[in-house]
Amino acid sequence: MLTCKEFLSELSDFLDERTDGEIRTKLERHVSECPNCWVVCDTTKKTISVYKGMKECSIPGDVHSRLMAALEKKMAAGRSAQ
């Protein structure tokens, strides 16, 4: 039986249908038996669907710069914590 952490680590591949065989069966079983993971999976599917249906729009340059700086800072903090 998979743990929730294991399920979540495979969620992207599961939703993209890049898993096969035994692992896919385990993921399907887990999501059918775990209400928390079912909610995460279902919400993620819906979010992807909404996102795909949106028209592309650009963000202002200053917002992009601040966002990239924040992401770089967060990634650096994550690397130093390891």
N, C-alpha and C positions, 0 to 999 in steps of 0.2 A: 504494500500500500504506500502510495506517495504521501509525503507531507505537504502542507500548504506551501511551504517555502520552495520545495521542489516543483510544485505545480506552477507557482508564480515565475520561477526561473525559465520555464518552458512555455509560458503563456504566449509570447510573441510568435514563436514558431508554430504553436498549436493553432492560433487564430489565422496565421498565414498558410495553414495546411502544409507545413514543411516537415511535420513529424509523421512517422509511419510505423507500422507494425506494433510491436509490443508496447512501446512508449505511448503511442497514440491511444491504445486501449486503456492503459493505466491512467492517462490524463482524462479521458472521457469518463472513466469510472469515478475518478476522484471528484470531478466537477459535478457529477450527478449525485454524489453522496455528501458533498460539503457545501452547505448553504452559503458560507462566506466566500468561497472561491467561485461559486456559481454567480454571485452578485458581482464580483470583480470581473469575471469573464463576460457576463452579459453587459455590464456597463461599458467595458472596453470596446466590445463589438458595436454598441450603439454610438459611442464616441467616434469611432473610426468611420462609421456610416455617415454621421453628421458632418464630420470633417471632409470626407470625400465629396459630399454634396455642396460644399461651400465654394464660392468663387474666390479665386486668388486675389489677395490684396497685399500691398506693400506697407511697411511700417516706416515712419520717419527715421531718418539717419541717426538722429541723436538717441532715439529709443533703441535702435538696433545696436548702437555702440554701447549703451549702458547694459543692455541684455547680454551682449557678448562678454563684457567685462565681468558681470556678475557670474556668468557660467564659468569663465576661466578661473575666477576666484574660488568658486565652489569645487571645481575639479582639482585645483591645486590643494585645497584643504583636504579633499578626499585622498589624494595621493600621499600627503604627509601623514595622514592618520594610519596608513597601512604599514 
